């Protein structure tokens, strides 16, 4: 494979992306659900900690959970 072919396939092409996902709406829906449920889980955890503990600062595992969500889902969902 020549170098030009590799570079042309790695370029951002919004038409190609739209064409790919046009017939795969379940992938978009699944991605949306994963992101929403990840952050909903985090927010429910924060609310639970607020209800259970005097200070939310006493629960450092929420910072770890948020870091894992962001690294797993990627920065594109922010």
MDTraj code that builds the backbone (N, CA, C; nanometers):
import mdtraj as md
import numpy as np

residues = "UNK UNK UNK UNK UNK UNK UNK UNK UNK UNK UNK UNK UNK UNK UNK UNK UNK UNK UNK UNK UNK UNK UNK UNK UNK UNK UNK UNK UNK UNK UNK UNK UNK UNK UNK UNK UNK UNK UNK UNK UNK UNK UNK UNK UNK UNK UNK UNK UNK UNK UNK UNK UNK UNK UNK UNK UNK UNK UNK UNK UNK UNK UNK UNK UNK UNK UNK UNK UNK UNK UNK UNK UNK UNK UNK UNK UNK UNK".split()
xyz = np.array([
    [0.0840, -0.1170, 0.0000],
    [0.0000, 0.0000, 0.0000],
    [0.0888, 0.1236, 0.0000],
    [0.0597, 0.2157, -0.0880],
    [0.1433, 0.3352, -0.0932],
    [0.1031, 0.4338, 0.0161],
    [0.1912, 0.5283, 0.0411],
    [0.1739, 0.6236, 0.1499],
    [0.0556, 0.7177, 0.1255],
    [0.0306, 0.7560, 0.0018],
    [-0.0799, 0.8460, -0.0299],
    [-0.2156, 0.7823, 0.0004],
    [-0.2278, 0.6535, -0.0272],
    [-0.3541, 0.5854, 0.0004],
    [-0.3835, 0.5851, 0.1506],
    [-0.2820, 0.5602, 0.2300],
    [-0.3007, 0.5591, 0.3745],
    [-0.3418, 0.6963, 0.4253],
    [-0.2771, 0.8015, 0.3789],
    [-0.3094, 0.9368, 0.4225],
    [-0.4482, 0.9794, 0.3774],
    [-0.4908, 0.9394, 0.2593],
    [-0.6224, 0.9799, 0.2119],
    [-0.7336, 0.9078, 0.2873],
    [-0.7088, 0.7879, 0.3351],
    [-0.8125, 0.7166, 0.4098],
    [-0.8209, 0.7639, 0.5543],
    [-0.7226, 0.8355, 0.6030],
    [-0.7200, 0.8816, 0.7414],
    [-0.7649, 1.0267, 0.7552],
    [-0.8148, 1.0868, 0.6502],
    [-0.8579, 1.2255, 0.6556],
    [-1.0012, 1.2363, 0.7036],
    [-1.0335, 1.3485, 0.7619],
    [-1.1699, 1.3748, 0.8063],
    [-1.2563, 1.4043, 0.6851],
    [-1.3572, 1.3249, 0.6650],
    [-1.4481, 1.3411, 0.5523],
    [-1.5912, 1.3342, 0.6043],
    [-1.6549, 1.4506, 0.6267],
    [-1.7886, 1.4494, 0.6860],
    [-1.8922, 1.3779, 0.5995],
    [-1.8783, 1.3844, 0.4677],
    [-1.9737, 1.3141, 0.3802],
    [-1.9613, 1.1629, 0.3966],
    [-1.8388, 1.1137, 0.4045],
    [-1.8171, 0.9700, 0.4210],
    [-1.8693, 0.9226, 0.5569],
    [-1.8494, 1.0034, 0.6594],
    [-1.8992, 0.9684, 0.7928],
    [-2.0515, 0.9657, 0.7930],
    [-2.1146, 1.0672, 0.7331],
    [-2.2606, 1.0714, 0.7251],
    [-2.3144, 0.9528, 0.6460],
    [-2.2460, 0.9193, 0.5370],
    [-2.2890, 0.8053, 0.4546],
    [-2.2775, 0.6750, 0.5335],
    [-2.1720, 0.6596, 0.6102],
    [-2.1518, 0.5380, 0.6886],
    [-2.2603, 0.5214, 0.7948],
    [-2.2901, 0.6286, 0.8682],
    [-2.3852, 0.6199, 0.9786],
    [-2.5308, 0.6367, 0.9358],
    [-2.5555, 0.6767, 0.8129],
    [-2.6925, 0.6939, 0.7653],
    [-2.7708, 0.5633, 0.7736],
    [-2.7063, 0.4532, 0.7437],
    [-2.7727, 0.3227, 0.7449],
    [-2.7410, 0.2411, 0.8697],
    [-2.6839, 0.3055, 0.9690],
    [-2.6513, 0.2389, 1.0948],
    [-2.6980, 0.3228, 1.2139],
    [-2.8261, 0.3554, 1.2192],
    [-2.8726, 0.4419, 1.3293],
    [-2.8593, 0.3762, 1.4653],
    [-2.8595, 0.2435, 1.4710],
    [-2.8469, 0.1755, 1.5999],
    [-2.7108, 0.2035, 1.6635],
    [-2.6082, 0.2258, 1.5822],
    [-2.4770, 0.2593, 1.6391],
    [-2.4805, 0.3959, 1.7064],
    [-2.5482, 0.4894, 1.6438],
    [-2.5603, 0.6240, 1.7001],
    [-2.6446, 0.6190, 1.8276],
    [-2.7545, 0.5459, 1.8221],
    [-2.8415, 0.5346, 1.9394],
    [-2.7677, 0.4661, 2.0538],
    [-2.6952, 0.3599, 2.0246],
    [-2.6200, 0.2886, 2.1279],
    [-2.5150, 0.3794, 2.1916],
    [-2.4427, 0.4544, 2.1095],
    [-2.3400, 0.5453, 2.1603],
    [-2.4023, 0.6507, 2.2513],
    [-2.5165, 0.7041, 2.2084],
    [-2.5873, 0.8036, 2.2876],
    [-2.6274, 0.7457, 2.4238],
    [-2.6815, 0.6244, 2.4233],
    [-2.7242, 0.5606, 2.5474],
    [-2.6066, 0.5327, 2.6412],
    [-2.4954, 0.4908, 2.5852],
    [-2.3767, 0.4645, 2.6676],
    [-2.3308, 0.5921, 2.7369],
    [-2.3268, 0.7017, 2.6632],
    [-2.2817, 0.8291, 2.7206],
    [-2.3791, 0.8775, 2.8264],
    [-2.5084, 0.8759, 2.7950],
    [-2.6085, 0.9253, 2.8895],
    [-2.6110, 0.8399, 3.0159],
    [-2.6087, 0.7089, 3.0002],
    [-2.6136, 0.6215, 3.1176],
    [-2.4867, 0.6314, 3.2017],
    [-2.3720, 0.6536, 3.1378],
    [-2.2482, 0.6707, 3.2136],
    [-2.2552, 0.7932, 3.3036],
    [-2.2999, 0.9054, 3.2466],
    [-2.3076, 1.0272, 3.3265],
    [-2.4236, 1.0234, 3.4254],
    [-2.5327, 0.9556, 3.3908],
    [-2.6434, 0.9410, 3.4857],
    [-2.5984, 0.8595, 3.6059],
    [-2.5220, 0.7547, 3.5814],
    [-2.4681, 0.6742, 3.6906],
    [-2.3784, 0.7590, 3.7807],
    [-2.2960, 0.8414, 3.7195],
    [-2.2082, 0.9285, 3.7974],
    [-2.2895, 1.0277, 3.8810],
    [-2.3890, 1.0907, 3.8194],
    [-2.4689, 1.1891, 3.8928],
    [-2.5494, 1.1249, 4.0050],
    [-2.6031, 1.0056, 3.9818],
    [-2.6737, 0.9355, 4.0888],
    [-2.5788, 0.9006, 4.2033],
    [-2.4563, 0.8660, 4.1692],
    [-2.3569, 0.8386, 4.2725],
    [-2.3243, 0.9619, 4.3547],
    [-2.3137, 1.0763, 4.2888],
    [-2.2866, 1.2017, 4.3610],
    [-2.4038, 1.2355, 4.4529],
    [-2.5258, 1.2193, 4.4019],
    [-2.6433, 1.2469, 4.4861],
    [-2.6504, 1.1502, 4.6037],
    [-2.6183, 1.0250, 4.5812],
    [-2.6170, 0.9265, 4.6893],
    [-2.5132, 0.9646, 4.7952],
    [-2.3938, 1.0052, 4.7496],
    [-2.2893, 1.0465, 4.8435],
    [-2.3329, 1.1685, 4.9229],
    [-2.4006, 1.2612, 4.8560],
    [-2.4466, 1.3817, 4.9242],
    [-2.5487, 1.3466, 5.0328],
    [-2.6289, 1.2468, 5.0063],
    [-2.7300, 1.2040, 5.1021],
    [-2.6678, 1.1242, 5.2171],
    [-2.5664, 1.0443, 5.1874],
    [-2.5058, 0.9554, 5.2865],
    [-2.3988, 1.0230, 5.3733],
    [-2.3223, 1.1129, 5.3157],
    [-2.2073, 1.1704, 5.3849],
    [-2.2299, 1.3186, 5.4120],
    [-2.1597, 1.3687, 5.5131],
    [-2.1702, 1.5112, 5.5442],
    [-2.1035, 1.5957, 5.4372],
    [-1.9873, 1.5516, 5.3951],
    [-1.9116, 1.6247, 5.2930],
    [-1.8926, 1.5346, 5.1718],
    [-1.9201, 1.5879, 5.0548],
    [-1.8973, 1.5110, 4.9322],
    [-1.7476, 1.4942, 4.9076],
    [-1.6684, 1.5830, 4.9650],
    [-1.5226, 1.5743, 4.9492],
    [-1.4666, 1.4481, 5.0134],
    [-1.5433, 1.3852, 5.1018],
    [-1.4969, 1.2635, 5.1681],
    [-1.5089, 1.1398, 5.0781],
    [-1.5500, 1.1575, 4.9543],
    [-1.5703, 1.0441, 4.8637],
    [-1.4838, 1.0612, 4.7381],
    [-1.3544, 1.0330, 4.7484],
    [-1.2654, 1.0524, 4.6323],
    [-1.2908, 0.9527, 4.5195],
    [-1.3671, 0.8470, 4.5459],
    [-1.3928, 0.7504, 4.4387],
    [-1.4774, 0.8103, 4.3267],
    [-1.5497, 0.9183, 4.3520],
    [-1.6267, 0.9837, 4.2446],
    [-1.5324, 1.0474, 4.1428],
    [-1.4223, 1.1017, 4.1878],
    [-1.3244, 1.1580, 4.0944],
    [-1.2658, 1.0475, 4.0076],
    [-1.2395, 0.9336, 4.0677],
    [-1.1884, 0.8193, 3.9919],
    [-1.2919, 0.7709, 3.8924],
    [-1.4181, 0.7661, 3.9338],
    [-1.5245, 0.7227, 3.8436],
    [-1.5369, 0.8185, 3.7250],
    [-1.5323, 0.9488, 3.7504],
    [-1.5418, 1.0462, 3.6422],
    [-1.4241, 1.0342, 3.5467],
    [-1.3054, 1.0152, 3.6004],
    [-1.1868, 0.9983, 3.5150],
    [-1.2012, 0.8763, 3.4256],
    [-1.2513, 0.7664, 3.4804],
    [-1.2693, 0.6452, 3.4009],
    [-1.3745, 0.6643, 3.2921],
    [-1.4819, 0.7362, 3.3242],
    [-1.5853, 0.7631, 3.2239],
    [-1.5267, 0.8441, 3.1093],
    [-1.4529, 0.9496, 3.1414],
    [-1.3981, 1.0359, 3.0373],
    [-1.2925, 0.9676, 2.9532],
    [-1.2105, 0.8829, 3.0140],
    [-1.1087, 0.8144, 2.9357],
    [-1.1678, 0.7012, 2.8537],
    [-1.2725, 0.6361, 2.9036],
    [-1.3361, 0.5274, 2.8288],
    [-1.4179, 0.5823, 2.7117],
    [-1.4965, 0.6862, 2.7366],
    [-1.5850, 0.7387, 2.6333],
    [-1.5146, 0.8359, 2.5392],
    [-1.4061, 0.8916, 2.5813],
    [-1.3315, 0.9833, 2.4960],
    [-1.3739, 1.1280, 2.5200],
    [-1.2917, 1.2168, 2.4742],
    [-1.3182, 1.3588, 2.4975],
    [-1.4215, 1.4151, 2.4007],
    [-1.4611, 1.3409, 2.3020],
    [-1.5600, 1.3894, 2.2054],
    [-1.6988, 1.4058, 2.2635],
    [-1.7245, 1.3469, 2.3781],
    [-1.8591, 1.3590, 2.4347],
    [-1.8737, 1.4752, 2.5312],
    [-1.7694, 1.5515, 2.5514],
    [-1.7763, 1.6663, 2.6425],
    [-1.8388, 1.7834, 2.5697],
])
top = md.Topology()
chain = top.add_chain()
for i, resn in enumerate(residues, 1):
    res = top.add_residue(resn, chain, resSeq=i)
    for name in ("N", "CA", "C"):
        top.add_atom(name, md.element.get_by_symbol(name[0]), res)
traj = md.Trajectory(xyz[None], top)
